[in-house]
Amino acid sequence: MDILYRIFLDPFVQMGTAPDLFVQTLWEGMVGGVLYALIALGFVLIFKASGVFNFAQGIMVVFAALTLVGLYNAGMPAFLALGLTIAVMFALAFAVERIVLRPLINQPGIILFMATFGLTYFLIGFGEFVFGGDPKVMITEQLYLPKGTVTYKALGGIISLQKLDIAAAIIASIMVAGLAVFFSKTRIGRALRAVADSHEAALSVGISLEQIWVIVWFAAGLVALVTGIMWGARSDVSFALDVIALKALPVLILGGLTSIPGAIVGGLIIGVGEKLWEFYWGPLVGGGTDAWFAFVIALVFLLFRPQGLFGERIIERV
């Protein structure tokens, strides 16, 4: 009976007796969730436009951040390095379309998926060759990202918010909202939806697949750059960030692989859920639950709602 109380009731009692800790944990989960959503958005954009599940999105986060820090460490001013990094991500998008996607048009999806595996290991090797394998420090001060802590007395306690987390949440939210509006309201966005529905139909009305693919991979590269800056500012810039990007997979499963709103909602569910679970239930199992919580939730969704919250059910007639 004591075990059942500790599992099912005690965490909720703690939430009521220490609401300041609950709000603090909730905020940290929301910040992480927005950043997870930003990573997942890169996957969604590419999949919608080309039908390719881009396994390389995680390493693109690392590569973009390493490029920015590497250019700055080479003596370039911070914002010039940022502009050149954006140009590098555009060049990468153009090269992927020309070298990887164009020769594989009309190939099975598994072939394209394996091609992104190759792209992943190419970027790892190239990144280590150019920038080395040691962790780098993100140039937060040079990019005028705030540091320090803001504290509030509320709910009978003190709530501490990192200024960097506030900035990350605001910037990521603006970027997610901006991309959502861009791809839903603009001509390019309408072309993207046409390409996602049918490549043949899009070609028949004069939409260039090659142009759309470059735009979408470039947008995914910008998402990767912003994500790399924010995650790198919270820790270090290293190839270990690639592991963080794997958290986008449960987000995609929850939200649906083709849904931009799904990426946002799924990211918040995973971010908030793993923080609350780790804080209140983690001690009961020895901690470290944030390493596997998201994947357990994803497994449950795969069993009962494989299309995700916002995905479309696929019915195949045989």
FENJOQUI-V9987 format. One record per pair of residues at least 6 apart in sequence whose ideal C-beta (glycine too) atoms are under 7 Angstrom apart, sorted by the first residue. I is the first residue (numbers start at 1). J is the second residue. D is the distance in whole Angstrom. If there is no record, write none. Layout:
I|J|D + I|J|D
This chain:
6|284|6 + 7|284|6 + 11|280|4 + 11|281|6 + 14|280|6 + 15|22|5 + 18|157|7 + 19|155|4 + 19|156|7 + 20|154|6 + 20|155|4 + 20|156|6 + 20|157|3 + 20|158|7 + 20|159|6 + 23|155|6 + 23|159|6 + 24|159|5 + 24|160|7 + 25|275|5 + 25|276|6 + 25|279|5 + 26|272|6 + 27|161|6 + 28|275|5 + 29|271|5 + 29|272|4 + 29|274|7 + 29|275|3 + 29|276|6 + 30|169|7 + 30|268|6 + 30|271|6 + 30|272|6 + 31|165|5 + 31|168|6 + 31|169|5 + 32|271|4 + 32|275|7 + 33|267|5 + 33|268|4 + 33|270|6 + 33|271|2 + 33|272|6 + 34|169|5 + 34|172|5 + 34|173|6 + 34|267|6 + 35|168|6 + 35|172|6 + 35|227|6 + 35|230|6 + 35|231|6 + 36|247|5 + 36|248|6 + 36|251|5 + 36|267|4 + 36|270|6 + 36|271|5 + 37|176|6 + 37|251|7 + 37|263|5 + 37|264|5 + 37|267|3 + 37|268|7 + 38|172|5 + 38|175|7 + 38|176|6 + 38|223|6 + 38|226|7 + 38|227|5 + 39|57|7 + 39|61|7 + 39|227|5 + 39|245|5 + 39|248|4 + 40|248|4 + 40|251|4 + 40|252|5 + 40|255|7 + 40|263|4 + 40|266|7 + 40|267|6 + 41|176|6 + 41|179|6 + 41|223|6 + 41|260|7 + 41|263|5 + 42|57|5 + 42|220|4 + 42|223|4 + 42|224|6 + 43|53|7 + 43|54|6 + 43|57|5 + 43|248|6 + 43|252|6 + 44|257|7 + 44|258|7 + 44|259|7 + 44|260|6 + 44|263|5 + 45|216|5 + 45|219|6 + 45|220|5 + 46|52|6 + 46|54|4 + 46|216|6 + 46|217|6 + 46|220|5 + 47|53|6 + 47|257|6 + 47|258|6 + 48|192|6 + 48|196|4 + 48|258|5 + 49|192|5 + 49|195|5 + 49|196|6 + 49|212|6 + 49|213|6 + 49|216|4 + 50|101|6 + 50|213|6 + 51|109|6 + 52|112|5 + 52|113|7 + 52|116|6 + 53|113|5 + 54|116|5 + 54|220|7 + 55|113|7 + 55|116|4 + 55|117|5 + 55|120|6 + 56|116|5 + 56|119|4 + 56|120|4 + 56|123|6 + 57|220|6 + 57|224|7 + 57|245|6 + 58|242|4 + 58|245|3 + 58|246|7 + 59|120|5 + 59|123|5 + 59|124|6 + 59|242|5 + 60|123|7 + 60|220|7 + 60|221|6 + 60|224|4 + 61|224|4 + 61|227|5 + 61|228|5 + 61|241|6 + 61|245|6 + 62|127|7 + 62|228|6 + 62|239|6 + 62|241|5 + 62|242|5 + 63|123|5 + 63|127|5 + 64|85|6 + 64|89|6 + 64|221|7 + 64|224|5 + 64|225|4 + 64|228|5 + 65|138|7 + 65|228|3 + 65|229|6 + 65|232|5 + 65|237|5 + 66|127|5 + 66|131|5 + 66|136|7 + 66|237|6 + 67|85|5 + 67|88|5 + 68|81|6 + 68|82|6 + 68|85|4 + 68|229|7 + 69|136|4 + 69|138|6 + 69|139|6 + 69|237|5 + 70|130|7 + 70|131|5 + 71|81|4 + 71|84|6 + 71|85|6 + 72|78|6 + 72|81|5 + 72|139|5 + 72|142|7 + 78|139|6 + 78|142|4 + 78|143|6 + 85|225|6 + 86|222|7 + 86|225|7 + 89|218|6 + 89|221|3 + 89|222|6 + 89|225|6 + 90|218|5 + 92|221|6 + 93|214|5 + 93|217|4 + 93|218|4 + 93|221|6 + 94|214|6 + 96|119|7 + 96|217|5 + 97|210|6 + 97|213|5 + 97|214|5 + 97|217|7 + 100|115|5 + 100|119|6 + 101|213|6 + 102|210|7 + 104|111|6 + 104|112|6 + 104|115|6 + 124|239|7 + 133|239|7 + 135|236|4 + 135|237|7 + 135|238|4 + 136|236|6 + 136|237|4 + 136|238|7 + 137|236|6 + 138|229|6 + 138|232|4 + 138|233|5 + 138|237|5 + 140|147|7 + 140|164|7 + 140|233|5 + 145|164|6 + 145|167|6 + 145|233|6 + 146|163|4 + 146|164|6 + 146|167|5 + 147|163|6 + 147|164|6 + 148|163|5 + 149|160|5 + 149|161|7 + 149|162|6 + 149|163|7 + 150|161|5 + 150|163|6 + 151|158|6 + 151|159|7 + 151|160|5 + 152|159|5 + 164|233|6 + 164|234|7 + 168|230|4 + 171|226|7 + 172|226|7 + 172|230|7 + 175|226|6 + 176|264|6 + 179|219|7 + 180|260|5 + 182|189|6 + 183|189|4 + 183|192|6 + 183|260|7 + 188|215|6 + 191|207|5 + 191|212|6 + 192|212|6 + 192|216|7 + 194|201|7 + 194|202|4 + 194|207|6 + 195|202|5 + 195|207|6 + 195|209|6 + 195|212|5 + 196|258|7 + 199|209|6 + 202|209|7 + 203|209|7 + 228|237|7 + 228|241|7 + 231|241|6 + 231|244|6 + 232|241|7 + 247|270|7 + 247|294|6 + 249|298|7 + 250|270|6 + 250|294|4 + 250|295|6 + 250|297|6 + 250|298|4 + 251|263|6 + 251|266|4 + 251|267|5 + 251|270|5 + 252|266|7 + 253|298|4 + 253|301|5 + 253|302|6 + 253|308|6 + 254|266|4 + 254|269|6 + 254|270|7 + 254|297|7 + 254|298|7 + 254|301|6 + 254|308|6 + 254|309|6 + 255|262|3 + 255|263|5 + 255|265|6 + 255|266|3 + 255|308|5 + 255|309|6 + 255|310|6 + 256|262|4 + 256|307|6 + 256|308|3 + 256|309|6 + 256|310|4 + 256|311|3 + 257|311|6 + 258|311|6 + 259|310|4 + 259|311|6 + 261|310|6 + 262|308|6 + 262|309|6 + 262|310|4 + 262|311|7 + 265|309|6 + 266|309|7 + 270|294|5 + 270|297|7 + 273|293|7 + 273|297|7 + 274|290|4 + 274|293|4 + 274|294|6 + 277|289|5 + 277|293|5 + 278|289|5 + 278|290|5 + 281|289|7 + 282|289|4 + 301|308|7 + 307|313|5 + 307|314|7
